[in-house]
């Protein structure tokens, strides 16, 4: 197989679903995939923290245009939460704040854990972690914390659709919980860990996090970077990516030509953004109805 350095032909457009490893930022993964796929045109959607693993969606070539339009507003995680000790970052990468209160931990019953989880399920107001990527006066909160500033963020509405407890482990100085969390975009799982631990045991933090789904994309379609190195190919080509994430609208040849040249076409009668496909199966654009006509949101096929 010729190396990526030898091949100058750009890859076809589409999505690569990566199973992100622990220790890499999302930008690190983008840099690796640029080298593997032999193109600079790589972007990511749905950022993961360095300690988190699992589904990271990458757009290649023209598919980078899709990233801002993908419905990635629902995500599922496998999380391990430690009760008893808070950290400076609300996760295992931060420094411990204080000492565990053995008496408080001993008083935490299984029933109390279930009640605490129930209180954090549904539509809730959540204060993001102070080291989150939330912007404060145009600057990321984590950047302000690193600069020595005291950051206080306002609570925001989020939805935790599912917070299912899988296991409880009682250890010296901590209680560990394994859970499945299905939540809206913008929910910070480490903030859930912080708040659950704070309510039950005087402190808590996130030990491990693995994202299993983001929008319609799951671990079943994800590959490790090592597997991608061995076989540098798309997870979904452009047409399959649009078909997986948006409703489909097929048009005739005359309408397909109009779409490619940016002309308006008759409305499809489909709510929200949808994919427009030519008779030969090529995806032409993302479009949305505006009264009796459709407007192109993103043109994906070259004229």
PEKAPE-V720766 format. One record per residue. PHI is phi as a letter, one per 20 degrees, with the letter a starting at -180 (none if undefined). NEAR is the number of other ideal C-beta (glycine too) atoms within 12 Angstrom. Layout:
BEGIN
phi:PHI near:NEAR
phi:PHI near:NEAR
END
This chain:
BEGIN
phi:none near:10
phi:f near:10
phi:f near:12
phi:f near:21
phi:f near:9
phi:f near:9
phi:e near:15
phi:d near:11
phi:f near:12
phi:f near:18
phi:f near:31
phi:f near:25
phi:f near:35
phi:r near:37
phi:d near:49
phi:d near:48
phi:e near:46
phi:d near:43
phi:e near:33
phi:f near:40
phi:e near:26
phi:f near:23
phi:n near:15
phi:d near:26
phi:f near:22
phi:f near:32
phi:f near:20
phi:f near:23
phi:f near:41
phi:g near:33
phi:f near:19
phi:f near:28
phi:f near:42
phi:g near:29
phi:f near:20
phi:f near:32
phi:e near:37
phi:m near:24
phi:b near:30
phi:e near:16
phi:e near:24
phi:c near:38
phi:c near:32
phi:c near:36
phi:c near:36
phi:m near:37
phi:g near:31
phi:d near:38
phi:f near:37
phi:g near:24
phi:f near:31
phi:e near:38
phi:c near:30
phi:o near:37
phi:f near:41
phi:c near:49
phi:e near:48
phi:d near:50
phi:d near:44
phi:d near:40
phi:l near:32
phi:f near:33
phi:f near:42
phi:f near:31
phi:f near:29
phi:f near:43
phi:g near:35
phi:f near:19
phi:d near:29
phi:f near:35
phi:e near:27
phi:d near:31
phi:e near:22
phi:c near:28
phi:c near:42
phi:c near:34
phi:c near:41
phi:d near:30
phi:c near:47
phi:d near:35
phi:d near:50
phi:d near:39
phi:e near:45
phi:p near:39
phi:c near:38
phi:e near:36
phi:c near:30
phi:f near:24
phi:d near:30
phi:m near:44
phi:b near:39
phi:f near:30
phi:e near:24
phi:e near:27
phi:e near:15
phi:f near:22
phi:d near:21
phi:n near:20
phi:d near:17
phi:f near:27
phi:e near:24
phi:f near:19
phi:f near:12
phi:f near:26
phi:f near:30
phi:f near:19
phi:e near:17
phi:e near:32
phi:e near:18
phi:g near:17
phi:f near:14
phi:f near:25
phi:f near:34
phi:f near:21
phi:f near:18
phi:f near:31
phi:f near:35
phi:f near:19
phi:f near:21
phi:d near:40
phi:d near:28
phi:o near:20
phi:e near:15
phi:c near:27
phi:d near:20
phi:c near:34
phi:e near:26
phi:f near:34
phi:g near:36
phi:f near:33
phi:d near:35
phi:e near:31
phi:e near:23
phi:f near:28
phi:e near:16
phi:c near:23
phi:l near:12
phi:n near:9
phi:c near:16
phi:g near:23
phi:g near:30
phi:f near:30
phi:f near:20
phi:f near:23
phi:f near:26
phi:f near:15
phi:e near:14
phi:n near:8
phi:e near:17
phi:e near:11
phi:d near:26
phi:c near:15
phi:e near:27
phi:e near:15
phi:f near:16
phi:c near:21
phi:f near:18
phi:c near:31
phi:c near:24
phi:d near:36
phi:f near:24
phi:b near:27
phi:c near:36
phi:d near:22
phi:f near:30
phi:d near:20
phi:b near:18
phi:c near:27
phi:c near:20
phi:e near:21
phi:c near:18
phi:f near:13
phi:m near:22
phi:a near:36
phi:c near:41
phi:d near:33
phi:c near:43
phi:d near:26
phi:b near:38
phi:d near:29
phi:c near:41
phi:d near:29
phi:b near:36
phi:f near:27
phi:f near:24
phi:n near:26
phi:e near:40
phi:d near:43
phi:f near:47
phi:f near:41
phi:f near:40
phi:f near:40
phi:f near:49
phi:g near:38
phi:f near:37
phi:f near:44
phi:f near:42
phi:f near:28
phi:f near:23
phi:e near:36
phi:b near:39
phi:m near:28
phi:r near:34
phi:a near:46
phi:b near:47
phi:e near:42
phi:e near:35
phi:b near:28
phi:b near:39
phi:c near:33
phi:e near:41
phi:d near:29
phi:b near:31
phi:b near:42
phi:l near:29
phi:e near:27
phi:d near:38
phi:c near:21
phi:f near:25
phi:f near:14
phi:e near:28
phi:e near:32
phi:c near:30
phi:f near:26
phi:f near:31
phi:f near:14
phi:f near:18
phi:f near:32
phi:g near:19
phi:f near:12
phi:c near:16
phi:f near:29
phi:c near:23
phi:f near:31
phi:f near:34
phi:b near:31
phi:f near:27
phi:g near:37
phi:f near:32
phi:f near:28
phi:f near:40
phi:f near:41
phi:f near:26
phi:f near:28
phi:d near:35
phi:c near:34
phi:f near:23
phi:d near:24
phi:c near:34
phi:e near:24
phi:c near:32
phi:e near:18
phi:f near:16
phi:f near:15
phi:f near:28
phi:f near:27
phi:f near:20
phi:f near:26
phi:f near:39
phi:f near:24
phi:e near:18
phi:m near:19
phi:e near:22
phi:f near:21
phi:c near:30
phi:f near:23
phi:f near:21
phi:e near:30
phi:m near:16
phi:d near:20
phi:f near:12
phi:m near:19
phi:e near:29
phi:b near:34
phi:e near:41
phi:d near:45
phi:d near:32
phi:f near:26
phi:g near:15
phi:e near:14
phi:n near:20
phi:f near:29
phi:e near:40
phi:d near:42
phi:a near:43
phi:e near:40
phi:c near:40
phi:b near:28
phi:f near:24
phi:c near:16
phi:m near:11
phi:e near:12
phi:c near:19
phi:d near:32
phi:d near:25
phi:f near:32
phi:e near:26
phi:b near:32
phi:e near:25
phi:d near:35
phi:e near:31
phi:f near:14
phi:f near:15
END
